[in-house]
Amino acid sequence: MAETKEEIFAEVSSIMEKLFEIEPGKIRPDSRLFEDLELDSIDAVDLAVQLQKKTGRRFKPEDFHEVRTVDDLVRKIEALLAEKA
């Protein structure tokens, strides 16, 4: 998976567009996953599975307790990738 924050954001956006058919313009760093992008808990699990495939890193549910926005998600992935390096 990509290393820079911008590349991670682009990858996350691409996954969300394909997986949930979200319009690209709606996916911004400040977009709230559940309120603005209308994801539900099942969608969150699907997203985590796709991100695991891309990163090769297993995500634990507690890793995402504080994730509310796309930027939160990008920062969490960035941190997990840094741990892996």
Biotite code that builds the C-alpha atoms (Angstrom):
import biotite.structure as struc

atoms = struc.array([
    struc.Atom([0.000, 0.000, 0.000], chain_id="A", res_id=1, res_name="MET", atom_name="CA", element="C"),
    struc.Atom([1.008, 3.620, -0.431], chain_id="A", res_id=2, res_name="ALA", atom_name="CA", element="C"),
    struc.Atom([3.209, 5.299, 2.132], chain_id="A", res_id=3, res_name="GLU", atom_name="CA", element="C"),
    struc.Atom([2.431, 9.044, 2.111], chain_id="A", res_id=4, res_name="THR", atom_name="CA", element="C"),
    struc.Atom([-0.706, 10.456, 3.674], chain_id="A", res_id=5, res_name="LYS", atom_name="CA", element="C"),
    struc.Atom([-1.870, 11.677, 0.257], chain_id="A", res_id=6, res_name="GLU", atom_name="CA", element="C"),
    struc.Atom([-1.333, 8.243, -1.308], chain_id="A", res_id=7, res_name="GLU", atom_name="CA", element="C"),
    struc.Atom([-3.142, 6.532, 1.567], chain_id="A", res_id=8, res_name="ILE", atom_name="CA", element="C"),
    struc.Atom([-6.053, 8.969, 1.175], chain_id="A", res_id=9, res_name="PHE", atom_name="CA", element="C"),
    struc.Atom([-6.190, 8.242, -2.570], chain_id="A", res_id=10, res_name="ALA", atom_name="CA", element="C"),
    struc.Atom([-6.188, 4.485, -1.933], chain_id="A", res_id=11, res_name="GLU", atom_name="CA", element="C"),
    struc.Atom([-8.883, 4.731, 0.770], chain_id="A", res_id=12, res_name="VAL", atom_name="CA", element="C"),
    struc.Atom([-10.984, 6.938, -1.520], chain_id="A", res_id=13, res_name="SER", atom_name="CA", element="C"),
    struc.Atom([-10.638, 4.476, -4.379], chain_id="A", res_id=14, res_name="SER", atom_name="CA", element="C"),
    struc.Atom([-11.687, 1.558, -2.182], chain_id="A", res_id=15, res_name="ILE", atom_name="CA", element="C"),
    struc.Atom([-14.697, 3.478, -0.864], chain_id="A", res_id=16, res_name="MET", atom_name="CA", element="C"),
    struc.Atom([-15.767, 4.538, -4.355], chain_id="A", res_id=17, res_name="GLU", atom_name="CA", element="C"),
    struc.Atom([-15.644, 0.960, -5.650], chain_id="A", res_id=18, res_name="LYS", atom_name="CA", element="C"),
    struc.Atom([-16.916, -0.867, -2.584], chain_id="A", res_id=19, res_name="LEU", atom_name="CA", element="C"),
    struc.Atom([-19.730, 1.478, -1.559], chain_id="A", res_id=20, res_name="PHE", atom_name="CA", element="C"),
    struc.Atom([-20.339, 3.407, -4.806], chain_id="A", res_id=21, res_name="GLU", atom_name="CA", element="C"),
    struc.Atom([-19.687, 6.732, -3.102], chain_id="A", res_id=22, res_name="ILE", atom_name="CA", element="C"),
    struc.Atom([-19.251, 9.722, -5.386], chain_id="A", res_id=23, res_name="GLU", atom_name="CA", element="C"),
    struc.Atom([-15.575, 10.789, -5.366], chain_id="A", res_id=24, res_name="PRO", atom_name="CA", element="C"),
    struc.Atom([-16.462, 14.389, -4.494], chain_id="A", res_id=25, res_name="GLY", atom_name="CA", element="C"),
    struc.Atom([-18.125, 13.292, -1.250], chain_id="A", res_id=26, res_name="LYS", atom_name="CA", element="C"),
    struc.Atom([-14.939, 11.669, 0.069], chain_id="A", res_id=27, res_name="ILE", atom_name="CA", element="C"),
    struc.Atom([-12.920, 14.397, 1.774], chain_id="A", res_id=28, res_name="ARG", atom_name="CA", element="C"),
    struc.Atom([-10.587, 14.237, 4.770], chain_id="A", res_id=29, res_name="PRO", atom_name="CA", element="C"),
    struc.Atom([-13.268, 15.813, 6.986], chain_id="A", res_id=30, res_name="ASP", atom_name="CA", element="C"),
    struc.Atom([-16.071, 13.518, 5.751], chain_id="A", res_id=31, res_name="SER", atom_name="CA", element="C"),
    struc.Atom([-17.594, 11.601, 8.639], chain_id="A", res_id=32, res_name="ARG", atom_name="CA", element="C"),
    struc.Atom([-17.750, 7.906, 7.809], chain_id="A", res_id=33, res_name="LEU", atom_name="CA", element="C"),
    struc.Atom([-21.161, 7.162, 9.283], chain_id="A", res_id=34, res_name="PHE", atom_name="CA", element="C"),
    struc.Atom([-22.989, 10.485, 9.033], chain_id="A", res_id=35, res_name="GLU", atom_name="CA", element="C"),
    struc.Atom([-21.695, 11.982, 5.764], chain_id="A", res_id=36, res_name="ASP", atom_name="CA", element="C"),
    struc.Atom([-20.793, 8.838, 3.822], chain_id="A", res_id=37, res_name="LEU", atom_name="CA", element="C"),
    struc.Atom([-23.618, 6.768, 5.319], chain_id="A", res_id=38, res_name="GLU", atom_name="CA", element="C"),
    struc.Atom([-21.495, 3.735, 6.149], chain_id="A", res_id=39, res_name="LEU", atom_name="CA", element="C"),
    struc.Atom([-22.848, 1.260, 8.666], chain_id="A", res_id=40, res_name="ASP", atom_name="CA", element="C"),
    struc.Atom([-21.100, -1.284, 10.868], chain_id="A", res_id=41, res_name="SER", atom_name="CA", element="C"),
    struc.Atom([-21.169, -3.949, 8.143], chain_id="A", res_id=42, res_name="ILE", atom_name="CA", element="C"),
    struc.Atom([-19.593, -1.455, 5.715], chain_id="A", res_id=43, res_name="ASP", atom_name="CA", element="C"),
    struc.Atom([-16.908, -0.713, 8.302], chain_id="A", res_id=44, res_name="ALA", atom_name="CA", element="C"),
    struc.Atom([-16.060, -4.421, 8.495], chain_id="A", res_id=45, res_name="VAL", atom_name="CA", element="C"),
    struc.Atom([-15.941, -4.674, 4.688], chain_id="A", res_id=46, res_name="ASP", atom_name="CA", element="C"),
    struc.Atom([-13.664, -1.631, 4.564], chain_id="A", res_id=47, res_name="LEU", atom_name="CA", element="C"),
    struc.Atom([-11.350, -3.112, 7.203], chain_id="A", res_id=48, res_name="ALA", atom_name="CA", element="C"),
    struc.Atom([-11.114, -6.367, 5.203], chain_id="A", res_id=49, res_name="VAL", atom_name="CA", element="C"),
    struc.Atom([-10.190, -4.471, 2.030], chain_id="A", res_id=50, res_name="GLN", atom_name="CA", element="C"),
    struc.Atom([-7.599, -2.398, 3.888], chain_id="A", res_id=51, res_name="LEU", atom_name="CA", element="C"),
    struc.Atom([-6.114, -5.554, 5.404], chain_id="A", res_id=52, res_name="GLN", atom_name="CA", element="C"),
    struc.Atom([-5.704, -6.982, 1.902], chain_id="A", res_id=53, res_name="LYS", atom_name="CA", element="C"),
    struc.Atom([-3.981, -3.811, 0.711], chain_id="A", res_id=54, res_name="LYS", atom_name="CA", element="C"),
    struc.Atom([-1.675, -3.382, 3.701], chain_id="A", res_id=55, res_name="THR", atom_name="CA", element="C"),
    struc.Atom([-1.031, -6.981, 4.687], chain_id="A", res_id=56, res_name="GLY", atom_name="CA", element="C"),
    struc.Atom([-1.744, -5.804, 8.226], chain_id="A", res_id=57, res_name="ARG", atom_name="CA", element="C"),
    struc.Atom([-4.513, -7.237, 10.425], chain_id="A", res_id=58, res_name="ARG", atom_name="CA", element="C"),
    struc.Atom([-6.705, -4.560, 11.970], chain_id="A", res_id=59, res_name="PHE", atom_name="CA", element="C"),
    struc.Atom([-8.109, -5.115, 15.420], chain_id="A", res_id=60, res_name="LYS", atom_name="CA", element="C"),
    struc.Atom([-11.531, -3.630, 16.240], chain_id="A", res_id=61, res_name="PRO", atom_name="CA", element="C"),
    struc.Atom([-9.963, -1.498, 18.981], chain_id="A", res_id=62, res_name="GLU", atom_name="CA", element="C"),
    struc.Atom([-7.723, 0.111, 16.340], chain_id="A", res_id=63, res_name="ASP", atom_name="CA", element="C"),
    struc.Atom([-10.792, 1.867, 14.966], chain_id="A", res_id=64, res_name="PHE", atom_name="CA", element="C"),
    struc.Atom([-12.690, 2.954, 18.079], chain_id="A", res_id=65, res_name="HIS", atom_name="CA", element="C"),
    struc.Atom([-11.688, 6.600, 17.654], chain_id="A", res_id=66, res_name="GLU", atom_name="CA", element="C"),
    struc.Atom([-11.984, 6.665, 13.846], chain_id="A", res_id=67, res_name="VAL", atom_name="CA", element="C"),
    struc.Atom([-14.809, 8.998, 12.858], chain_id="A", res_id=68, res_name="ARG", atom_name="CA", element="C"),
    struc.Atom([-13.625, 10.761, 9.683], chain_id="A", res_id=69, res_name="THR", atom_name="CA", element="C"),
    struc.Atom([-11.762, 9.782, 6.537], chain_id="A", res_id=70, res_name="VAL", atom_name="CA", element="C"),
    struc.Atom([-8.724, 11.657, 7.884], chain_id="A", res_id=71, res_name="ASP", atom_name="CA", element="C"),
    struc.Atom([-8.890, 9.670, 11.144], chain_id="A", res_id=72, res_name="ASP", atom_name="CA", element="C"),
    struc.Atom([-8.846, 6.506, 9.051], chain_id="A", res_id=73, res_name="LEU", atom_name="CA", element="C"),
    struc.Atom([-5.908, 7.699, 6.945], chain_id="A", res_id=74, res_name="VAL", atom_name="CA", element="C"),
    struc.Atom([-3.908, 8.634, 10.063], chain_id="A", res_id=75, res_name="ARG", atom_name="CA", element="C"),
    struc.Atom([-4.659, 5.259, 11.662], chain_id="A", res_id=76, res_name="LYS", atom_name="CA", element="C"),
    struc.Atom([-3.484, 3.393, 8.542], chain_id="A", res_id=77, res_name="ILE", atom_name="CA", element="C"),
    struc.Atom([-0.391, 5.593, 8.377], chain_id="A", res_id=78, res_name="GLU", atom_name="CA", element="C"),
    struc.Atom([0.425, 4.734, 12.007], chain_id="A", res_id=79, res_name="ALA", atom_name="CA", element="C"),
    struc.Atom([-0.161, 1.008, 11.486], chain_id="A", res_id=80, res_name="LEU", atom_name="CA", element="C"),
    struc.Atom([2.061, 1.011, 8.399], chain_id="A", res_id=81, res_name="LEU", atom_name="CA", element="C"),
    struc.Atom([4.776, 2.838, 10.337], chain_id="A", res_id=82, res_name="ALA", atom_name="CA", element="C"),
    struc.Atom([4.638, 0.137, 13.041], chain_id="A", res_id=83, res_name="GLU", atom_name="CA", element="C"),
    struc.Atom([5.063, -2.511, 10.363], chain_id="A", res_id=84, res_name="LYS", atom_name="CA", element="C"),
    struc.Atom([8.117, -0.827, 8.802], chain_id="A", res_id=85, res_name="ALA", atom_name="CA", element="C"),
])
